[in-house]
């Protein structure tokens, strides 16, 4: 991630957990705001923008799923649902409503941190590539994006792309062609003669 500290909003009615999360995330380089319920969260969201929202699933008066169903059509801020509701049907429902990830309580703080960083990375890549079909990318294309983005502005050899993207080196050119077709600006991926490919901002 870049030097700008990502902003996170925690929405959870558990005062103790909310404060523990705030302290832990602040210690790991995030700017954190909290809200004890969706009503307070909406007041904050009216005047502040966030890079990520951590949303509890079980809250009185309005559940996390209900908040998500109202929020997602108007706002694309990434959301990580953090909830004790761990049944497969509940996880699927949360993801179908637009959650970017779903972590069940109790959880390991390190896992939460890894999931947050993964979501933020995907969000940054989506903005960088000016792509609206990020969810439609194949696993190979997503790995390819990650590889090029990690070396932004510098050439990456076909051999390195193949190794990190987990594809055959002979398939690199084909994957690059397919990926370019999904970009608003195909020229963001440039061919560097004798060296490979590079991504430009």
C-alpha positions in Angstrom: 0.0 0.0 0.0 1.1 3.6 -0.5 2.2 6.0 2.3 -1.3 7.4 2.7 -3.0 5.7 5.7 -6.2 3.9 4.7 -9.3 5.0 6.5 -11.5 2.3 8.0 -15.0 2.6 9.6 -16.0 -0.1 12.1 -19.7 -0.6 12.6 -20.3 -2.8 15.6 -22.6 -2.6 18.7 -20.0 -4.4 20.9 -18.2 -1.6 22.6 -15.3 -3.7 23.8 -14.7 -5.3 20.5 -15.0 -2.0 18.7 -12.4 -0.4 20.8 -10.0 -3.4 20.6 -10.3 -3.4 16.8 -9.7 0.4 16.6 -6.6 0.1 18.7 -5.2 -3.0 16.8 -5.8 -1.4 13.4 -4.4 2.0 14.4 -1.2 0.1 15.6 -1.0 -1.4 12.1 -1.2 1.9 10.2 -4.8 2.6 9.7 -6.9 5.6 10.5 -10.0 4.3 12.2 -13.5 5.7 13.0 -16.2 3.8 14.8 -20.0 3.7 14.9 -22.1 1.7 17.4 -25.0 1.2 14.9 -26.0 1.8 11.3 -27.7 5.1 12.1 -24.5 6.6 13.5 -22.6 5.1 10.6 -24.7 6.9 8.1 -24.2 10.2 9.9 -20.4 9.7 9.6 -20.6 8.5 6.0 -22.5 11.7 5.1 -19.3 13.7 5.5 -16.4 11.3 5.5 -15.2 8.8 2.9 -13.5 5.5 3.8 -11.4 3.0 2.1 -13.0 0.1 3.9 -16.0 -0.6 6.2 -15.9 -3.4 8.8 -19.5 -4.4 9.4 -21.0 -6.5 12.2 -23.7 -8.8 11.1 -25.8 -8.9 14.3 -27.0 -5.5 15.6 -30.3 -4.5 17.2 -32.9 -2.6 15.1 -30.9 -3.1 11.8 -28.7 -6.0 10.9 -25.5 -5.8 8.9 -27.2 -7.5 6.0 -30.0 -4.9 6.1 -27.5 -2.0 6.2 -25.6 -3.6 3.3 -28.7 -4.0 1.2 -29.5 -0.3 1.5 -25.9 0.9 1.3 -24.4 -1.1 -1.6 -26.6 0.3 -4.5 -25.4 3.8 -3.8 -21.9 3.3 -2.5 -19.1 1.0 -3.7 -16.8 1.3 -0.6 -15.4 -2.1 0.1 -17.1 -3.9 3.0 -15.8 -6.7 5.2 -18.5 -8.4 7.2 -17.3 -9.5 10.6 -20.0 -11.6 12.3 -20.8 -14.5 14.5 -23.2 -15.8 11.9 -21.1 -18.4 10.2 -23.6 -20.6 8.4 -22.9 -21.1 4.7 -26.3 -19.6 3.8 -25.6 -16.5 5.8 -22.1 -16.0 4.3 -23.5 -16.5 0.8 -26.3 -14.0 1.5 -23.7 -11.4 2.7 -21.6 -11.9 -0.4 -24.6 -11.7 -2.7 -25.6 -8.4 -1.1 -22.3 -7.0 -2.0 -19.8 -7.7 0.8 -16.3 -8.0 -0.4 -15.3 -10.6 2.2 -16.8 -12.4 5.2 -15.0 -13.3 8.4 -16.6 -15.2 11.2 -16.2 -14.4 14.9 -14.1 -15.4 16.8 -11.3 -14.7 14.5 -7.5 -14.3 14.6 -6.4 -10.6 14.4 -3.7 -11.5 11.9 -6.2 -13.0 9.6 -8.4 -9.9 9.8 -5.4 -7.8 8.9 -4.5 -10.0 5.9 -8.1 -9.9 4.6 -8.2 -6.1 5.0 -5.0 -5.7 3.1 -6.2 -8.1 0.4 -9.5 -6.1 -0.1 -7.6 -2.8 -0.2 -5.2 -4.2 -2.7 -8.0 -5.3 -5.0 -9.7 -2.0 -4.6 -6.5 -0.1 -5.6 -6.0 -2.4 -8.6 -9.5 -1.8 -9.8 -9.0 2.0 -9.7 -5.6 1.7 -11.3 -6.8 -0.4 -14.2 -10.0 1.6 -14.7 -11.9 -1.7 -15.1 -15.5 -2.3 -14.4 -15.3 -6.1 -14.8 -12.8 -6.9 -12.1 -15.1 -9.6 -10.7 -15.2 -11.3 -14.1 -11.5 -11.7 -14.3 -10.2 -15.3 -14.4 -7.8 -16.4 -11.7 -4.9 -16.2 -14.1 -5.8 -12.7 -15.1 -6.1 -11.6 -11.5 -2.7 -13.1 -10.8 -1.3 -11.3 -13.8 -2.8 -8.0 -12.6 -1.2 -8.5 -9.2 2.2 -9.2 -10.8 2.2 -6.2 -13.0 0.9 -3.9 -10.3 3.6 -5.0 -7.9 6.2 -3.7 -10.4 4.4 -0.6 -11.6 6.2 1.4 -14.2 9.0 -1.2 -14.6 9.3 -4.1 -17.1 8.4 -7.6 -15.9 9.9 -10.4 -17.9 7.7 -13.2 -19.4 9.4 -15.7 -17.2 8.6 -13.8 -14.0 5.1 -13.2 -15.1 4.6 -16.9 -15.8 6.1 -17.9 -12.5 4.1 -15.4 -10.3 0.9 -15.8 -12.3 1.2 -19.6 -12.3 0.8 -20.0 -16.0 3.0 -21.4 -18.8 5.5 -18.9 -20.2 4.1 -19.6 -23.7 0.7 -18.5 -22.5 1.8 -15.1 -21.2 1.2 -13.2 -24.5 -2.3 -14.7 -24.8 -3.2 -13.7 -21.3 -1.9 -10.2 -21.8 -4.1 -9.8 -24.9 -7.2 -11.0 -23.1 -6.5 -8.7 -20.2 -6.0 -5.7 -22.4 -9.5 -6.2 -23.9 -11.0 -5.8 -20.4 -9.3 -2.5 -19.7 -10.8 0.9 -20.4 -7.3 1.9 -21.6 -5.5 -1.1 -23.2 -2.3 0.9 -23.5 -1.9 0.8 -19.7 -0.1 -2.5 -20.3 2.9 -1.8 -22.6 5.2 -4.2 -24.4 8.9 -3.6 -23.7 11.0 -5.2 -26.5 13.3 -7.9 -25.2 12.2 -7.4 -21.6 8.5 -8.2 -21.2 5.6 -6.0 -20.2 5.0 -3.1 -17.9 2.0 -1.4 -16.4 1.8 2.4 -16.4 -0.5 4.6 -14.3 
